[in-house]
Amino acid sequence: MLIADDEPLARERLRGLLAEQPGIELVAEAGDGREALHACATHHPDLVLLDIAMPGIDGLETARHLAAFEPRPAVVFCTAYDAHALSAFEAAAIDYLVKPVRPERLAAALERARTFAAGRNGNGAAPDGEPRHEQHRTHLCARLRGSLRLIPIEDVHYLQAEEKYVVVHHARGEDLIEESLKSLEEEFGDRFVRIHRNCLVARHEIVELKRAPDGHVQAVLRHGEHPLEVSRRCVAHLRETVKHL
């Protein structure tokens, strides 16, 4: 189990409550979402007790990243506010505890977590089989040999599908993520535009469209080393998009 809360006193109280519960092993604590994701990549906890209001990457976004982990941990939110309950369950949390957490509610949440772990299929998907992204993430999460890298969305230049991965071309280089280009387009369609069946480009990166010697249309990017090919079916829409940039 992992506790993630930016308030040391809140973590201390949860530690005390967990000490009274049988069969619980606390493997790590984190003070914000970024620390929580790194700790989960290292320790692979079955359950994360997660605060919502944290600096940087908040609890809701952290939960949306955790939903793609393999194996996927159960997430229980522990928060001082009950206004986030709907968003919490949209982020695939299995329970929602309001501070101060009562021992009996914590025990019930732990039982739910055990049931979740017993029936977990490990595919990181919501019950309907599709990842849930009702709210846009601010980062993409790339797994790196047991660790991870969080890539700010505003730093991404373009996304290119290669076999079962998507290559994220960003301000600091390239990384692979295990997400589909289709789901990324659905989530970030206001920021990226499709130029090819295998490529999404950040709208602000497009400088111009030009025709190559072979007749194909290419997109010239602000930070691209070379132009990217635009498929015929995307040309008309892309020309219209460029007019309004």
C-alpha positions as a printed NumPy array, in Angstrom:
array([[  0.   ,   0.   ,   0.   ],
       [  1.057,   3.582,  -0.645],
       [ -0.126,   6.821,   0.976],
       [ -0.012,  10.033,  -1.07 ],
       [ -0.872,  13.281,   0.705],
       [  0.928,  16.63 ,   0.81 ],
       [  0.138,  17.07 ,   4.533],
       [  2.506,  15.152,   6.876],
       [ -0.085,  15.112,   9.668],
       [ -2.656,  13.534,   7.343],
       [ -0.165,  10.818,   6.372],
       [  0.613,  10.232,  10.041],
       [ -3.076,   9.797,  10.886],
       [ -3.555,   7.333,   8.036],
       [ -0.488,   5.387,   9.175],
       [ -2.019,   5.095,  12.614],
       [ -5.364,   3.896,  11.259],
       [ -3.688,   1.384,   8.956],
       [ -1.635,  -0.011,  11.84 ],
       [ -4.89 ,  -1.181,  13.389],
       [ -5.909,  -3.091,  10.238],
       [ -4.735,  -6.684,   9.694],
       [ -2.611,  -7.723,   6.735],
       [ -1.558,  -4.22 ,   5.663],
       [  1.989,  -3.426,   4.497],
       [  2.85 ,   0.213,   3.834],
       [  5.566,   0.241,   1.16 ],
       [  5.951,   3.992,   0.579],
       [  4.624,   7.512,   1.165],
       [  4.487,  10.461,  -1.216],
       [  3.882,  14.182,  -0.832],
       [  2.488,  14.863,  -4.305],
       [  1.302,  13.171,  -7.472],
       [  4.68 ,  13.041,  -9.151],
       [  6.249,  11.3  ,  -6.143],
       [  3.282,   8.93 ,  -5.981],
       [  3.674,   7.844,  -9.6  ],
       [  7.402,   7.247,  -9.215],
       [  6.81 ,   5.289,  -6.001],
       [  4.133,   3.165,  -7.677],
       [  6.466,   2.401, -10.582],
       [  9.109,   1.264,  -8.076],
       [  7.062,  -0.591,  -5.44 ],
       [  3.94 ,  -1.771,  -7.369],
       [  1.476,  -1.358,  -4.477],
       [ -1.911,  -3.07 ,  -4.668],
       [ -3.624,  -0.01 ,  -3.17 ],
       [ -3.   ,   3.749,  -3.191],
       [ -4.653,   6.035,  -0.628],
       [ -4.646,   9.276,  -2.558],
       [ -5.363,  12.869,  -1.579],
       [ -6.957,  15.006,  -4.307],
       [ -5.757,  18.548,  -3.599],
       [ -1.977,  18.271,  -4.024],
       [  0.52 ,  20.618,  -5.67 ],
       [  1.616,  19.964,  -9.244],
       [ -0.068,  16.789, -10.5  ],
       [ -3.187,  16.491,  -8.347],
       [ -4.816,  13.294,  -7.147],
       [ -7.358,  13.045,  -9.959],
       [ -4.716,  13.207, -12.66 ],
       [ -2.487,  10.827, -10.709],
       [ -5.349,   8.307, -10.639],
       [ -5.852,   8.602, -14.396],
       [ -2.167,   7.766, -14.915],
       [ -2.355,   4.868, -12.45 ],
       [ -5.261,   3.391, -14.435],
       [ -2.747,   2.626, -17.205],
       [ -0.223,   0.905, -14.914],
       [  0.393,  -2.818, -15.21 ],
       [ -0.661,  -4.208, -12.818],
       [ -3.141,  -1.477, -12.045],
       [ -3.392,  -0.557,  -8.346],
       [ -6.683,   0.094,  -6.621],
       [ -7.189,   3.782,  -5.826],
       [ -9.051,   5.131,  -2.805],
       [ -9.314,   8.901,  -2.476],
       [ -8.926,  10.483,   0.948],
       [ -9.903,  14.142,   0.855],
       [-11.245,  16.914,   3.046],
       [-13.865,  17.79 ,   0.426],
       [-16.792,  15.775,  -0.888],
       [-17.285,  17.955,  -3.988],
       [-14.916,  15.782,  -6.055],
       [-16.769,  12.502,  -5.628],
       [-18.08 ,  12.282,  -9.201],
       [-14.688,  13.143, -10.696],
       [-13.077,  10.575,  -8.413],
       [-15.21 ,   7.736,  -9.702],
       [-14.77 ,   8.941, -13.287],
       [-11.038,   8.484, -12.597],
       [-11.825,   4.837, -11.74 ],
       [-11.376,   5.079,  -7.967],
       [-12.904,   2.196,  -6.027],
       [-13.837,   4.308,  -2.987],
       [-13.896,   7.883,  -1.69 ],
       [-13.171,   8.72 ,   1.946],
       [-13.802,  12.135,   3.481],
       [-11.381,  13.363,   6.148],
       [-11.25 ,  12.832,   9.028],
       [-11.344,   9.203,   7.909],
       [-13.335,   6.946,  10.208],
       [-11.811,   3.527,  11.015],
       [-14.914,   1.648,   9.887],
       [-14.975,   3.458,   6.511],
       [-11.295,   2.737,   6.005],
       [-11.885,  -0.938,   6.791],
       [-14.683,  -1.045,   4.205],
       [-12.437,   0.603,   1.593],
       [ -9.673,  -1.917,   2.301],
       [-12.141,  -4.758,   1.789],
       [-13.141,  -3.253,  -1.548],
       [ -9.457,  -3.064,  -2.471],
       [ -9.004,  -6.763,  -1.658],
       [-11.979,  -7.615,  -3.873],
       [-10.544,  -5.447,  -6.651],
       [ -7.129,  -7.125,  -6.379],
       [ -8.709, -10.579,  -6.468],
       [-10.628,  -9.835,  -9.665],
       [ -8.155,  -7.495, -11.321],
       [ -7.593,  -8.254, -14.995],
       [ -4.575,  -5.946, -15.155],
       [ -5.504,  -4.242, -18.409],
       [ -5.636,  -0.766, -16.938],
       [ -9.033,  -0.066, -18.472],
       [-12.268,   1.19 , -17.063],
       [-15.136,  -1.321, -16.656],
       [-16.398,  -0.631, -20.178],
       [-12.98 ,  -1.497, -21.61 ],
       [-11.949,   2.074, -22.514],
       [ -9.616,   4.32 , -20.508],
       [-11.458,   7.176, -18.877],
       [-10.269,  10.668, -19.718],
       [-13.243,  12.914, -18.947],
       [-10.749,  15.576, -17.887],
       [ -7.602,  16.244, -19.848],
       [ -4.3  ,  15.252, -18.327],
       [ -1.519,  17.815, -18.106],
       [  1.21 ,  15.2  , -18.618],
       [  1.853,  11.99 , -20.526],
       [  3.523,   9.152, -18.665],
       [  6.346,   7.146, -20.275],
       [  7.617,   3.989, -18.579],
       [ 11.408,   3.674, -18.525],
       [ 12.94 ,   0.391, -17.339],
       [ 10.929,   0.216, -14.144],
       [ 10.821,   3.989, -13.679],
       [  8.808,   6.637, -15.49 ],
       [  9.029,  10.054, -17.088],
       [  6.262,  12.633, -16.949],
       [  6.084,  14.739, -20.113],
       [  4.143,  18.042, -19.933],
       [  1.555,  18.184, -22.707],
       [  2.65 ,  21.702, -23.646],
       [  6.143,  20.343, -24.413],
       [  4.898,  17.783, -26.951],
       [  5.609,  18.625, -30.618],
       [  3.962,  15.624, -32.243],
       [  2.816,  12.045, -31.598],
       [  3.63 ,   9.25 , -34.033],
       [  2.312,   5.692, -33.911],
       [  4.84 ,   2.889, -34.345],
       [  3.493,  -0.657, -34.002],
       [  1.942,  -0.973, -30.521],
       [  3.577,   2.192, -29.175],
       [  3.256,   5.923, -29.721],
       [  6.475,   7.925, -29.955],
       [  6.187,  11.25 , -28.125],
       [  8.434,  13.853, -29.743],
       [  8.871,  16.604, -27.188],
       [ 11.118,  19.462, -26.117],
       [ 13.632,  17.16 , -24.398],
       [ 13.742,  14.3  , -26.883],
       [ 11.614,  11.227, -27.594],
       [  9.812,   8.695, -25.406],
       [  7.522,   5.721, -25.971],
       [  4.083,   5.452, -24.387],
       [  1.673,   2.508, -24.526],
       [ -1.441,   4.41 , -25.562],
       [ -3.375,   4.469, -28.812],
       [ -3.238,   7.45 , -31.132],
       [ -7.03 ,   7.346, -31.301],
       [ -7.472,   7.746, -27.539],
       [ -4.909,  10.555, -27.468],
       [ -6.756,  12.335, -30.276],
       [-10.033,  12.006, -28.379],
       [ -8.516,  13.38 , -25.201],
       [ -6.367,  16.149, -26.67 ],
       [ -8.172,  17.005, -29.912],
       [ -8.226,  20.678, -28.979],
       [ -4.409,  20.731, -28.86 ],
       [ -3.39 ,  18.28 , -31.612],
       [ -4.514,  17.844, -35.207],
       [ -4.23 ,  14.677, -37.275],
       [ -2.021,  14.968, -40.35 ],
       [ -1.762,  11.253, -41.116],
       [ -3.31 ,   8.018, -39.895],
       [ -0.167,   7.547, -37.766],
       [  0.553,  11.124, -36.666],
       [ -0.91 ,  13.921, -34.521],
       [  0.817,  17.317, -34.462],
       [  0.489,  20.101, -31.889],
       [ -1.423,  22.91 , -33.586],
       [  1.01 ,  25.588, -32.424],
       [  3.9  ,  23.639, -33.976],
       [  2.644,  23.951, -37.558],
       [  4.45 ,  26.75 , -39.42 ],
       [  3.267,  26.061, -42.97 ],
       [  2.206,  23.447, -45.476],
       [  4.306,  22.921, -48.573],
       [  4.323,  20.586, -51.545],
       [  7.321,  18.259, -51.916],
       [  8.929,  17.493, -55.309],
       [  7.043,  14.179, -55.433],
       [  3.731,  16.035, -55.105],
       [  2.97 ,  15.09 , -51.498],
       [  1.957,  17.813, -49.041],
       [  4.208,  18.231, -46.021],
       [  3.791,  20.03 , -42.701],
       [  6.719,  22.201, -41.617],
       [  7.046,  22.269, -37.836],
       [  8.44 ,  24.989, -35.618],
       [ 10.727,  22.526, -33.823],
       [ 10.885,  19.69 , -36.336],
       [ 14.151,  18.595, -37.917],
       [ 12.303,  17.683, -41.101],
       [  8.788,  18.172, -42.535],
       [  6.162,  15.518, -41.881],
       [  4.072,  13.957, -44.639],
       [  0.392,  14.86 , -44.719],
       [ -1.971,  12.196, -46.039],
       [ -4.351,  13.148, -48.844],
       [ -7.422,  12.596, -46.697],
       [ -6.103,  15.069, -44.08 ],
       [ -4.978,  17.858, -46.431],
       [ -8.243,  19.782, -46.748],
       [ -8.981,  19.809, -43.024],
       [ -5.386,  20.688, -42.193],
       [ -5.353,  23.608, -44.649],
       [ -8.467,  24.96 , -42.969],
       [ -6.904,  24.498, -39.559],
       [ -3.716,  26.344, -40.572],
       [ -5.774,  29.34 , -41.731],
       [ -6.987,  29.834, -38.173],
       [ -3.709,  29.346, -36.353]])
